[in-house]
Amino acid sequence: NFGVMKWTWDEDAVNSKIVTENVASVLVNKMNRLQEETQRMLMVASCLGATFRLSAVMEVMKNISRVEMRDSMRASMISVSGTAATMGNSSASLLSSDLSNACTDHDGSDSSYASSVEEFEGEGLCEVDDEECRFMHDQIQSAAFELISPEQRDSFRGRIGSILLQSLSPEELEASLFEVVGLLNCASSNVTDEERHELARMNLKAGVKASENAAFDTAKVY
């Protein structure tokens, strides 16, 4: 503080930061104890935002293989050993994924998904209100995102965007345009020249939509 020529500090802010870091550590440890299927669902949800639609998470879970999910998890999170394919290969065709073969080795079921939803709601990680869900705190979303291997985060988000692009109806895609384009952009380095043109078209559409809503900073990103 140059006005009084001495150091000043905010003790409440300092203590708050210490608490926040401790909370993050506790949350990561808590998620380590969840069922593996629950961890996977939280990984997907963390990429969709602080608020997300349960149906979108389910759609991704039904169209992404266990091999892909395992390959995207931090090594310390994988409870069952197995050989995993590289996520980069699965994202090579980002905008034209064939969902008919996407879940050939996935053994998830509606009952297992329901069990996972009950678990993360019961643990106080997410609030579930019919179709709409939200993480109870941004630190919880961050901790869920930490379940994803740092090397695979961009390709994993791109894979989620690709699944949603192929599975959402035109009306649903329009409503989720910003989220889907943002996810696809994460893995833009994996697209072909033809797909890059399509991705550019989608970015333009998102940018125009943001401009029409006077969200000019958002429009600039696209």
FIMARGU-342280 format. One record per residue: x, y, z of N, C-alpha, C in turn; residue in three letters. Coordinates in steps of 0.1 Angstrom, whole numbers, padded with zeros to 4 digits, always signed. Layout:
# FIMARGU-342280
XYZXYZXYZALA
...
This chain:
# FIMARGU-342280
+0009-0012+0000+0000+0000+0000+0009+0012+0000ASN
+0011+0019-0012+0020+0030-0013+0015+0042-0006PHE
+0002+0043-0003-0004+0054+0005+0002+0055+0019GLY
+0004+0044+0025+0009+0043+0039+0023+0037+0039VAL
+0028+0033+0027+0041+0028+0026+0043+0015+0035MET
+0034+0006+0034+0036-0007+0041+0027-0017+0035LYS
+0030-0030+0038+0023-0041+0032+0009-0042+0040TRP
-0001-0045+0032-0014-0048+0038-0020-0061+0032THR
-0028-0068+0039-0034-0080+0033-0048-0082+0039TRP
-0056-0091+0032-0069-0094+0036-0069-0108+0042ASP
-0070-0109+0055-0069-0122+0062-0081-0131+0058GLU
-0093-0125+0056-0104-0134+0052-0102-0140+0038ASP
-0096-0132+0029-0093-0137+0015-0083-0148+0016ALA
-0072-0146+0024-0062-0156+0025-0067-0169+0031VAL
-0075-0168+0042-0081-0180+0048-0091-0187+0038ASN
-0098-0179+0030-0107-0185+0020-0100-0193+0010SER
-0089-0188+0005-0081-0195-0005-0076-0208+0001LYS
-0071-0208+0013-0066-0220+0019-0078-0231+0020ILE
-0090-0226+0024-0101-0235+0025-0105-0240+0012VAL
-0105-0232+0001-0108-0236-0012-0099-0247-0017THR
-0086-0246-0015-0076-0256-0019-0078-0269-0012GLU
-0081-0268+0001-0084-0280+0009-0097-0287+0004ASN
-0107-0279+0001-0119-0285-0004-0117-0292-0017VAL
-0109-0286-0026-0106-0293-0039-0099-0307-0037ALA
-0090-0307-0027-0083-0319-0024-0093-0330-0019SER
-0102-0325-0010-0112-0334-0004-0121-0340-0015VAL
-0125-0331-0024-0134-0336-0035-0128-0346-0044LEU
-0115-0344-0047-0109-0354-0056-0108-0367-0049VAL
-0105-0367-0036-0104-0380-0029-0118-0386-0028ASN
-0128-0378-0026-0142-0383-0025-0146-0390-0038LYS
-0142-0384-0050-0146-0389-0063-0138-0402-0065MET
-0127-0404-0060-0119-0416-0061-0127-0428-0056ASN
-0136-0425-0046-0143-0436-0040-0156-0439-0046ARG
-0160-0432-0056-0172-0434-0063-0171-0446-0072LEU
-0183-0452-0076-0183-0463-0086-0177-0457-0099GLN
-0171-0466-0106-0164-0462-0119-0174-0456-0129GLU
-0186-0462-0129-0196-0457-0139-0200-0442-0135GLU
-0200-0440-0122-0204-0426-0117-0193-0417-0120THR
-0180-0421-0119-0169-0412-0123-0170-0409-0137GLN
-0173-0419-0146-0174-0416-0160-0185-0406-0163ARG
-0196-0407-0157-0207-0398-0159-0203-0384-0155MET
-0196-0383-0144-0192-0369-0139-0181-0364-0148LEU
-0173-0372-0154-0163-0367-0164-0170-0361-0176MET
-0180-0367-0181-0188-0362-0192-0195-0349-0188VAL
-0201-0350-0177-0209-0338-0172-0200-0326-0170ALA
-0188-0328-0165-0179-0317-0163-0175-0309-0176SER
-0176-0316-0187-0173-0310-0200-0184-0302-0206CYS
-0196-0305-0200-0209-0298-0205-0212-0285-0198LEU
-0205-0282-0187-0207-0270-0180-0212-0272-0166GLY
-0214-0260-0159-0218-0261-0145-0233-0266-0144ALA
-0241-0263-0155-0254-0268-0156-0255-0277-0168THR
-0261-0288-0167-0261-0297-0179-0274-0305-0179PHE
-0277-0310-0191-0289-0318-0192-0286-0333-0190ARG
-0293-0340-0182-0290-0354-0179-0291-0362-0192LEU
-0301-0359-0201-0302-0366-0213-0290-0365-0222SER
-0283-0354-0222-0271-0352-0230-0260-0361-0224ALA
-0259-0362-0211-0249-0371-0205-0252-0386-0209VAL
-0264-0389-0208-0269-0403-0211-0265-0406-0226MET
-0268-0397-0235-0266-0399-0249-0251-0402-0251GLU
-0242-0394-0245-0228-0396-0247-0224-0409-0241VAL
-0229-0413-0229-0225-0425-0223-0229-0437-0231MET
-0240-0436-0238-0245-0447-0246-0238-0449-0259LYS
-0230-0438-0263-0224-0438-0276-0209-0437-0276ASN
-0203-0439-0264-0189-0439-0262-0185-0452-0255ILE
-0174-0458-0260-0171-0471-0255-0164-0471-0242SER
-0164-0482-0235-0156-0483-0222-0141-0481-0225ARG
-0137-0486-0236-0122-0484-0240-0119-0470-0241VAL
-0127-0462-0248-0124-0448-0249-0125-0441-0235GLU
-0135-0444-0227-0136-0438-0214-0124-0441-0205MET
-0120-0454-0205-0108-0458-0197-0095-0451-0202ARG
-0094-0449-0215-0082-0443-0221-0082-0428-0217ASP
-0093-0422-0214-0094-0408-0211-0093-0405-0196SER
-0094-0416-0188-0093-0414-0173-0079-0413-0169MET
-0076-0406-0158-0063-0406-0152-0060-0420-0148ARG
-0047-0424-0149-0043-0437-0146-0047-0441-0132ALA
-0046-0432-0123-0049-0435-0109-0064-0438-0106SER
-0072-0434-0116-0087-0436-0115-0091-0449-0120MET
-0083-0456-0128-0087-0468-0134-0086-0480-0125ILE
-0097-0486-0121-0097-0496-0111-0095-0510-0117SER
-0098-0511-0130-0097-0524-0137-0087-0523-0148VAL
-0076-0531-0148-0066-0530-0159-0072-0534-0172SER
-0066-0529-0183-0070-0532-0196-0063-0524-0206GLY
-0063-0529-0218-0056-0522-0229-0066-0512-0235THR
-0061-0500-0237-0070-0490-0242-0065-0484-0255ALA
-0074-0481-0265-0070-0475-0277-0067-0460-0274ALA
-0060-0454-0283-0057-0440-0281-0069-0431-0284THR
-0072-0421-0276-0083-0413-0279-0082-0405-0291MET
-0069-0401-0295-0067-0394-0307-0073-0401-0319GLY
-0071-0414-0320-0076-0421-0332-0091-0421-0332ASN
-0098-0422-0321-0112-0422-0321-0118-0408-0325SER
-0110-0398-0324-0115-0384-0327-0111-0380-0341SER
-0104-0389-0349-0099-0385-0361-0109-0380-0371ALA
-0121-0386-0371-0132-0380-0379-0142-0374-0369SER
-0139-0361-0367-0146-0354-0356-0161-0351-0359LEU
-0164-0347-0371-0178-0343-0374-0186-0353-0380LEU
-0181-0365-0382-0188-0375-0389-0187-0389-0383SER
-0188-0389-0369-0187-0402-0362-0198-0411-0365SER
-0196-0424-0367-0206-0434-0369-0210-0439-0356ASP
-0222-0435-0351-0227-0439-0338-0231-0453-0338LEU
-0234-0459-0349-0239-0473-0349-0229-0483-0344SER
-0216-0480-0344-0206-0489-0339-0199-0483-0327ASN
-0204-0472-0322-0196-0465-0312-0196-0472-0298ALA
-0207-0480-0296-0208-0486-0282-0208-0501-0282CYS
-0200-0507-0292-0200-0521-0293-0194-0528-0280THR
-0186-0521-0273-0180-0527-0261-0185-0520-0248ASP
-0196-0514-0249-0201-0507-0237-0212-0515-0231HIS
-0211-0517-0218-0221-0525-0211-0230-0518-0201ASP
-0230-0504-0203-0239-0496-0194-0253-0499-0197GLY
-0262-0496-0187-0276-0498-0188-0283-0487-0182SER
-0296-0486-0184-0304-0475-0178-0303-0476-0163ASP
-0303-0489-0158-0303-0491-0143-0290-0486-0137SER
-0279-0489-0144-0266-0485-0139-0264-0470-0139SER
-0270-0463-0150-0270-0449-0151-0278-0443-0139TYR
-0290-0449-0137-0298-0444-0126-0291-0445-0113ALA
-0284-0456-0111-0277-0458-0098-0266-0448-0097SER
-0259-0444-0108-0249-0434-0107-0255-0420-0104SER
-0266-0417-0110-0273-0404-0107-0276-0403-0093VAL
-0282-0414-0087-0285-0415-0073-0273-0413-0064GLU
-0261-0418-0069-0249-0417-0061-0244-0403-0061GLU
-0242-0397-0072-0237-0383-0072-0246-0373-0066PHE
-0259-0376-0067-0269-0367-0060-0268-0369-0045GLU
-0268-0382-0041-0267-0385-0027-0255-0381-0020GLY
-0244-0380-0028-0231-0375-0022-0230-0360-0022GLU
-0241-0353-0027-0241-0339-0026-0233-0332-0037GLY
-0229-0339-0047-0221-0334-0058-0229-0326-0068LEU
-0241-0331-0071-0249-0325-0081-0264-0324-0076CYS
-0270-0314-0081-0285-0312-0078-0292-0316-0091GLU
-0301-0326-0089-0309-0331-0101-0323-0326-0100VAL
-0328-0319-0110-0342-0314-0110-0348-0319-0123ASP
-0353-0331-0123-0359-0337-0135-0348-0338-0146ASP
-0349-0330-0156-0339-0331-0167-0327-0322-0165GLU
-0329-0312-0158-0318-0302-0156-0309-0306-0143GLU
-0296-0306-0145-0287-0309-0134-0277-0298-0132CYS
-0272-0296-0121-0261-0286-0119-0251-0291-0108ARG
-0239-0288-0110-0229-0291-0100-0231-0281-0088PHE
-0230-0286-0076-0233-0278-0064-0223-0267-0062MET
-0211-0269-0068-0201-0258-0066-0191-0259-0078HIS
-0185-0248-0082-0176-0249-0093-0164-0257-0090ASP
-0161-0259-0077-0149-0267-0073-0153-0282-0076GLN
-0165-0285-0075-0170-0299-0078-0168-0302-0092ILE
-0172-0293-0101-0171-0295-0115-0156-0296-0119GLN
-0147-0287-0112-0133-0288-0115-0127-0301-0111SER
-0132-0306-0099-0127-0319-0094-0131-0331-0104ALA
-0143-0330-0109-0148-0340-0119-0139-0339-0132ALA
-0136-0327-0136-0128-0326-0148-0114-0331-0146PHE
-0109-0331-0133-0096-0336-0130-0095-0351-0131GLU
-0107-0358-0132-0107-0372-0135-0102-0376-0148LEU
-0102-0366-0158-0098-0368-0171-0083-0366-0172ILE
-0076-0375-0179-0062-0374-0182-0059-0361-0189SER
-0049-0353-0184-0046-0340-0190-0043-0342-0205PRO
-0036-0353-0209-0033-0354-0223-0045-0357-0232GLU
-0056-0361-0226-0067-0365-0234-0079-0356-0233GLN
-0077-0345-0226-0089-0336-0223-0095-0330-0236ARG
-0086-0325-0245-0091-0318-0257-0098-0329-0266ASP
-0092-0340-0268-0098-0350-0277-0111-0356-0271SER
-0111-0357-0257-0123-0362-0251-0135-0353-0252PHE
-0132-0340-0251-0142-0330-0253-0147-0329-0267ARG
-0137-0331-0276-0141-0331-0290-0150-0343-0294GLY
-0147-0355-0287-0155-0367-0289-0169-0365-0284ARG
-0170-0358-0273-0184-0355-0267-0191-0346-0277ILE
-0185-0336-0282-0191-0327-0291-0196-0334-0304GLY
-0187-0343-0309-0191-0351-0321-0203-0360-0319SER
-0204-0366-0307-0216-0375-0304-0228-0366-0303ILE
-0227-0355-0297-0239-0346-0295-0243-0340-0309LEU
-0233-0337-0317-0236-0332-0331-0244-0342-0339LEU
-0241-0355-0337-0247-0365-0345-0261-0370-0339GLN
-0262-0368-0326-0274-0374-0320-0285-0364-0316SER
-0282-0351-0315-0292-0341-0312-0301-0338-0324LEU
-0314-0335-0321-0323-0331-0331-0319-0317-0336SER
-0323-0312-0347-0320-0298-0352-0324-0288-0341PRO
-0335-0290-0335-0340-0280-0325-0330-0280-0313GLU
-0327-0293-0308-0318-0294-0297-0304-0289-0300GLU
-0299-0291-0312-0286-0286-0316-0286-0271-0316LEU
-0297-0265-0321-0297-0250-0321-0297-0245-0306GLU
-0304-0251-0297-0304-0247-0283-0291-0249-0277ALA
-0283-0259-0281-0270-0262-0275-0258-0258-0284SER
-0261-0249-0293-0250-0246-0304-0237-0242-0298LEU
-0237-0233-0288-0225-0227-0282-0217-0239-0276PHE
-0224-0247-0268-0217-0258-0261-0211-0268-0270GLU
-0219-0272-0281-0214-0282-0290-0202-0277-0298VAL
-0203-0265-0303-0192-0259-0311-0180-0257-0302VAL
-0182-0253-0290-0171-0252-0281-0163-0265-0278GLY
-0171-0275-0277-0165-0289-0275-0157-0293-0287LEU
-0163-0291-0299-0157-0295-0312-0144-0287-0314LEU
-0144-0274-0310-0132-0266-0312-0120-0271-0304ASN
-0123-0278-0293-0112-0283-0284-0103-0293-0292CYS
-0109-0300-0302-0102-0310-0309-0100-0306-0324ALA
-0100-0294-0327-0100-0289-0341-0088-0293-0348SER
-0077-0296-0341-0065-0300-0347-0066-0314-0353SER
-0076-0322-0350-0078-0336-0354-0086-0337-0367ASN
-0092-0326-0371-0102-0326-0382-0095-0326-0396VAL
-0102-0332-0406-0097-0331-0420-0100-0318-0425THR
-0095-0315-0437-0098-0302-0444-0112-0300-0446ASP
-0119-0310-0450-0134-0309-0453-0141-0306-0440GLU
-0137-0313-0429-0144-0311-0416-0141-0297-0411GLU
-0129-0292-0414-0125-0279-0409-0134-0268-0415ARG
-0138-0270-0428-0147-0260-0434-0160-0261-0427HIS
-0165-0273-0424-0178-0275-0417-0177-0269-0403GLU
-0166-0271-0396-0165-0265-0383-0164-0250-0383LEU
-0158-0245-0394-0157-0230-0395-0171-0225-0398ALA
-0179-0232-0406-0193-0228-0408-0201-0228-0395ARG
-0199-0238-0387-0206-0239-0374-0202-0227-0364MET
-0189-0224-0365-0184-0213-0357-0190-0200-0361ASN
-0191-0198-0374-0197-0186-0380-0212-0185-0375LEU
-0219-0196-0376-0233-0196-0371-0234-0192-0356LYS
-0225-0198-0348-0225-0195-0334-0221-0180-0331ALA
-0212-0175-0339-0208-0161-0338-0219-0152-0341GLY
-0226-0155-0352-0237-0146-0356-0248-0147-0345VAL
-0251-0159-0340-0261-0160-0330-0258-0152-0317LYS
-0245-0153-0313-0240-0145-0302-0242-0130-0304ALA
-0238-0126-0316-0239-0112-0320-0254-0107-0319SER
-0263-0115-0324-0277-0111-0324-0282-0110-0309GLU
-0275-0117-0300-0279-0116-0286-0271-0106-0279ASN
-0263-0098-0286-0255-0087-0281-0244-0093-0272ALA
-0240-0105-0274-0229-0112-0266-0217-0111-0275ALA
-0211-0099-0276-0201-0096-0286-0187-0102-0282PHE
-0184-0103-0269-0172-0110-0265-0173-0125-0269ASP
-0184-0131-0267-0186-0145-0270-0185-0147-0286THR
-0191-0137-0293-0191-0138-0307-0177-0138-0313ALA
-0169-0129-0307-0155-0128-0311-0147-0141-0310LYS
-0150-0149-0299-0144-0162-0297-0146-0171-0309VAL
-0159-0172-0314-0162-0180-0325-0157-0175-0339TYR
